[in-house]
Amino acid sequence: MSTDVTHRTVTYGDHADQHIAVRTPPADPRWTAVLIHGGYWRSKYRLDLMDPLADALADTGVAVWNIEYRRPDENGWAATTADVAAALDAVEATGPVAVIGHSAGGQLALRVAADTDRPVLGVSLAGVIDLETADERRMGDGAVQNALGHRFDPKAADDVASSPRHRLPLGVTQVIACGTDDDPNLIDISADYVQAATAAGDEVTAVTAPGDHFAIIDPTTRLWAMTLAAIERALPH
């Protein structure tokens, strides 16, 4: 971690979880990364999951906004959705903005990218980006049901709006990455999503390489290096 990187905290609400850890490089940022952590939308997981990635990105001249948000197990699904949108609104950026989410954060990242035209790139890192399949397979001990407060309903407008797979085309460039040693369900979801998004007309880059669920957010791995290279190529120059 470079000592030249400036660290500060930005709040976007009164709740303790409504804050963003910001890292600003000493020179003008090349681009801005908005990071959204995972943890199957459960409150015991926090933004520090993304700290190594945030440090590494800032050291390469990227401005990093690592967001915390109210999780639905304690605050409800609507609060989580609203917080991610509000956090993105609070981001101060010049140049292109990429929203990058890991695991459950991948769902949140692609949803907010679909809901607003601010990000030029949405990135899913082993994302739970098909809520119907994740619910059917009871991934994360019923994480989707716990988060939504009910089983996924393909006829419910908000459930559909929350599932990137059901929103296609998103109308934003995307990078969909998943390690070949990850949960087979996540591998299936990512592969199916890439095929469907491409067929729907979205510009999508798929990244696969050896690595497990946490290798993809480890800046020392080849899987992350390949993902970062795909992100850099996908950003406007």
Secondary structure in CASP SS format (residue, H / E / C, confidence):
PFRMAT SS
TARGET T0000
AUTHOR 0000-0000-0000
METHOD secondary structure of the structure
MODEL  1
M C 1.00
S C 1.00
T C 1.00
D C 1.00
V C 1.00
T E 1.00
H E 1.00
R E 1.00
T E 1.00
V E 1.00
T E 1.00
Y C 1.00
G C 1.00
D C 1.00
H C 1.00
A C 1.00
D C 1.00
Q C 1.00
H E 1.00
I E 1.00
A E 1.00
V E 1.00
R E 1.00
T E 1.00
P C 1.00
P C 1.00
A C 1.00
D C 1.00
P C 1.00
R C 1.00
W C 1.00
T E 1.00
A E 1.00
V E 1.00
L E 1.00
I E 1.00
H C 1.00
G C 1.00
G C 1.00
Y C 1.00
W C 1.00
R C 1.00
S C 1.00
K C 1.00
Y C 1.00
R C 1.00
L H 1.00
D H 1.00
L H 1.00
M H 1.00
D H 1.00
P H 1.00
L H 1.00
A H 1.00
D H 1.00
A H 1.00
L H 1.00
A H 1.00
D H 1.00
T C 1.00
G C 1.00
V C 1.00
A E 1.00
V E 1.00
W E 1.00
N E 1.00
I E 1.00
E C 1.00
Y C 1.00
R C 1.00
R C 1.00
P H 1.00
D H 1.00
E H 1.00
N H 1.00
G C 1.00
W H 1.00
A H 1.00
A H 1.00
T H 1.00
T H 1.00
A H 1.00
D H 1.00
V H 1.00
A H 1.00
A H 1.00
A H 1.00
L H 1.00
D H 1.00
A H 1.00
V C 1.00
E C 1.00
A C 1.00
T C 1.00
G C 1.00
P C 1.00
V E 1.00
A E 1.00
V E 1.00
I E 1.00
G E 1.00
H E 1.00
S C 1.00
A H 1.00
G H 1.00
G H 1.00
Q H 1.00
L H 1.00
A H 1.00
L H 1.00
R H 1.00
V H 1.00
A H 1.00
A H 1.00
D H 1.00
T C 1.00
D C 1.00
R C 1.00
P C 1.00
V C 1.00
L E 1.00
G E 1.00
V E 1.00
S E 1.00
L E 1.00
A C 1.00
G C 1.00
V C 1.00
I C 1.00
D C 1.00
L H 1.00
E H 1.00
T H 1.00
A H 1.00
D H 1.00
E H 1.00
R C 1.00
R C 1.00
M H 1.00
G H 1.00
D H 1.00
G H 1.00
A H 1.00
V H 1.00
Q H 1.00
N H 1.00
A H 1.00
L H 1.00
G C 1.00
H C 1.00
R C 1.00
F C 1.00
D C 1.00
P C 1.00
K C 1.00
A C 1.00
A H 1.00
D H 1.00
D H 1.00
V H 1.00
A H 1.00
S H 1.00
S C 1.00
P H 1.00
R H 1.00
H H 1.00
R H 1.00
L C 1.00
P C 1.00
L C 1.00
G C 1.00
V C 1.00
T E 1.00
Q E 1.00
V E 1.00
I E 1.00
A E 1.00
C E 1.00
G E 1.00
T C 1.00
D C 1.00
D C 1.00
D C 1.00
P H 1.00
N H 1.00
L H 1.00
I H 1.00
D H 1.00
I H 1.00
S H 1.00
A H 1.00
D H 1.00
Y H 1.00
V H 1.00
Q H 1.00
A H 1.00
A H 1.00
T H 1.00
A H 1.00
A H 1.00
G C 1.00
D C 1.00
E C 1.00
V E 1.00
T E 1.00
A E 1.00
V E 1.00
T E 1.00
A E 1.00
P C 1.00
G C 1.00
D C 1.00
H C 1.00
F C 1.00
A H 1.00
I H 1.00
I H 1.00
D C 1.00
P C 1.00
T C 1.00
T C 1.00
R H 1.00
L H 1.00
W H 1.00
A H 1.00
M H 1.00
T H 1.00
L H 1.00
A H 1.00
A H 1.00
I H 1.00
E H 1.00
R H 1.00
A H 1.00
L C 1.00
P C 1.00
H C 1.00
END
